[in-house]
């Protein structure tokens, strides 16, 4: 679920960034960039969690 949410956040951020760029709204552009970074971090955290769960499963065997 976290990975999907992270991707959605990245898309939302990219959209805001592009709209800010087209309308010359630096504030919106920066907010969009921040949302993209947040989305990437969320996606990375989900990936790390999945890897850790995989390691935990291997140790149980």
C-alpha positions as CSV (number, residue, x, y, z in Angstrom):
1,X,0.0,0.0,0.0
2,X,2.8,2.4,0.8
3,X,4.4,2.0,-2.6
4,X,1.2,2.9,-4.4
5,X,0.6,5.9,-2.1
6,X,4.2,7.0,-2.8
7,X,3.7,6.8,-6.6
8,X,0.4,8.8,-6.3
9,X,2.2,11.5,-4.3
10,X,4.9,11.7,-7.0
11,X,2.3,12.1,-9.7
12,X,0.4,14.7,-7.8
13,X,3.7,16.6,-7.1
14,X,4.8,16.4,-10.8
15,X,1.4,17.9,-11.8
16,X,1.7,20.8,-9.3
17,X,5.3,21.3,-10.4
18,X,4.3,21.5,-14.1
19,X,1.3,23.8,-13.4
20,X,3.5,26.1,-11.3
21,X,6.1,26.2,-14.1
22,X,3.4,26.9,-16.8
23,X,1.8,29.7,-14.7
24,X,5.1,31.0,-13.4
25,X,4.0,30.3,-9.8
26,X,7.2,29.5,-8.0
27,X,5.3,28.6,-4.8
28,X,3.2,25.9,-6.5
29,X,6.3,24.6,-8.3
30,X,8.2,24.2,-5.1
31,X,5.3,22.5,-3.4
32,X,5.1,20.1,-6.3
33,X,8.8,19.3,-6.0
34,X,8.4,18.7,-2.2
35,X,5.5,16.3,-2.8
36,X,7.6,14.4,-5.4
37,X,10.4,14.0,-2.8
38,X,7.9,12.9,-0.2
39,X,6.5,10.4,-2.6
40,X,9.9,9.0,-3.4
41,X,10.7,8.7,0.3
42,X,7.4,6.9,1.0
43,X,8.1,4.5,-1.9
44,X,11.6,3.8,-0.7
45,X,10.3,3.1,2.9
46,X,7.8,0.7,1.5
47,X,10.5,-1.1,-0.5
48,X,12.8,-1.3,2.6
49,X,10.0,-2.7,4.7
50,X,9.3,-5.3,2.1
51,X,13.0,-6.3,2.0
52,X,13.1,-6.5,5.8
53,X,10.0,-8.7,5.9
54,X,11.7,-11.0,3.3
55,X,14.8,-11.2,5.5
56,X,12.7,-12.0,8.5
57,X,11.0,-14.8,6.6
58,X,14.3,-16.4,5.6
59,X,15.5,-16.4,9.2
60,X,12.4,-18.2,10.4
61,X,13.1,-21.2,8.2
